[in-house]
Amino acid sequence: MRNKIKILLLALAFMSACAKKEQPREKLFPVRVSVLLPKSISSIITLAGTVDSKIHTWVSSPVEGSVSSLNVIEGNNVNAGEILCYIMPVDQQNLLGQAQADYEQTKMAYEKAFEQKKDELAKKLDEAKERLESARKLYQPIPVASPVEGTVISKNIEIGSNVSVKQPLIEIASLKQLIIKSAVSEEYISRIKLGQTVKVKIHSIGDSVFTGKISVITPGVRTETRTADIEVSILYDKRVKPGMTATLEIVVAQKQNALVVPQDILIIKPNGEKYVFIAEEDKAKMVKITTGIESNTEVEVTSGLKEGDKVVILGQENLKEGVKIKLPEIKKGEE
């Protein structure tokens, strides 16, 4: 009897031990956290632009005619008032041609006339000769001068080219006063100002970065694009030429000593509410937050978190409120 009791007790003890071994252990979720510390954040817009010159003009023909001489080629530096080319006006050409024809016709008639008519034709021949000499004196090319100091960028003419009144002939720009022309959305117009520093990248010059300043903000907005034109002045660099494409980076919002978290850790509900997970002792806690300034990768937290909070920055996609977490490492200020 005693042996049976001992066997029963041993069996119960064995079953109890097995039950304890089979009881599942609570799962730990490995995460990585960052201690929330104040830092600066900037919101930057990127705009496309085109290099131009502050002084940029096309010199046009003052008359209809033909190019009788051309004094410049692309790349030449010119002074204000320097003669670029000469245009022979078409009306002077017509006047000379008519005078020449009248003279030849009168001369031929004189030579063929009878003696009694030569006296009368001699007077007409003298008058025709005077008109021809007068037309020859008027037959002078008109000089076309540069209105500004600069560099010849391009030209649309050669010697002998026929041109019309106000036809663009020669393009001149000052390479020492360069600007970037761009347009900014009306959403950001009130967030930029004259004299503001701008980071400029010229695509064809590789990784070179230039510093510019906003020099012009047009007062009106284009209705078709809802943008305002701006100009950014940059210092002279011989590598930069009008017509090159550029990228502008402009700060439209900035804050020092802000609480900032990575954008990709935000949990956004269908109603737009935003949450993040923080670590409280060994458990995960979901916290509702409001946000402010956004950069390309980060966002300012304006409420819901405080300095020193341990924000989960890796592994948050597997968490739920109150689950136990495993913290392999805590690095202050790490993002």
C-alpha positions, 0 to 999 in steps of 0.5 A, a space after each residue: 500500500 505504501 509503495 502504491 502511494 509513493 508511486 502515485 506521489 512520484 507520478 504527480 510530481 513528474 506531471 507537475 514538473 512537465 506542466 511547468 516546462 510546457 508553460 510558454 515564456 512571454 515573447 520579447 520584441 527586439 527594438 532599437 531606441 533613441 533618447 529624444 534630445 533637442 536639435 535643429 530642423 529645416 524644411 527645404 524646397 528644391 527648385 529648377 532654374 536656368 542660368 542667365 545674366 543680369 545684363 542680357 540683351 539682343 541687339 536689333 537692326 535699326 533698318 531694313 537692309 543687308 549686312 555689309 560688315 561684321 566685326 564680332 564673333 561668339 566669345 568676343 568681349 565688347 564695350 558699350 558703344 563698340 560697333 558690332 556690324 554695319 547695315 546697308 539700308 535697302 531704301 538707300 540701295 533703291 535710291 542709288 539704283 534709281 539714280 544710276 538708272 536715270 543717269 544711264 537712260 538720260 546719257 543714252 538719250 543724249 548720245 542718240 539725240 539730234 544736235 537741236 535737242 542736245 542742248 535740252 538733254 544736256 541740262 537733264 543729263 547734268 541734273 541726273 548726274 547731280 542726283 546720282 552723286 547725291 545718292 552715292 553720298 547718301 549710300 553709307 552703311 549704318 553702324 550698329 553698336 553694343 548698348 552694354 559691356 559684355 560678351 557676345 553669346 550668339 549671332 544670327 547674321 553673316 556678311 551679306 545677310 538680309 535683315 528686317 527692322 528690329 530683327 535680333 542680330 547679336 546676343 550680348 550678356 555680362 558674364 560677371 553678373 550672373 543670376 539663376 531664374 526660377 519660379 516658386 509656388 505661391 505656398 512658399 512665397 511668404 516664407 522666403 525673403 530678399 537677401 536670403 542665402 540659397 544653395 545652388 548646384 549647376 548640373 554641368 559642373 558636377 558636384 560644385 556647389 555655389 552660394 547665392 542670394 535671392 535678389 528678386 521676388 516678383 510681386 505678382 503670381 502667374 495665374 496659370 501656374 500659381 507661381 512667382 518668378 524669382 532671381 538668385 544672384 551668384 558670384 562670377 565663375 568662368 565655368 558658369 554660362 548663361 543657359 545652363 540648368 541649375 537646382 536651388 535649395 531654399 530653406 522655407 522653415 527652420 527651428 532650433 532646439 526642436 524635438 525631432 523624430 524620423 518620419 518613417 517611424 510614424 504610425 498614421 491612422 486613417 483619421 490622420 492621427 499620428 503615433 510613435 512607440 516609446 519604451 517605458 521600462 521593458 514595455 512598449 507604449 503607443 503615444 499620440 503626437 502632433 507635428 510641425 516642421 518637416 525635412 526630407 527625412 525628419 519631422 518636428 514633434 510639437 506635442 506628445 513627447 518630451 526630452 529624454 523619452 526613449 523613442 523606438 526607431 527600429 522594430 516598431 512595425 511589430 509592436 502593440 501597446 504594452 508588449 514586452 520589448 528587448 533593448 539591445 542598446 541605447 544610444 543618445 541622440 542617435 537617429 
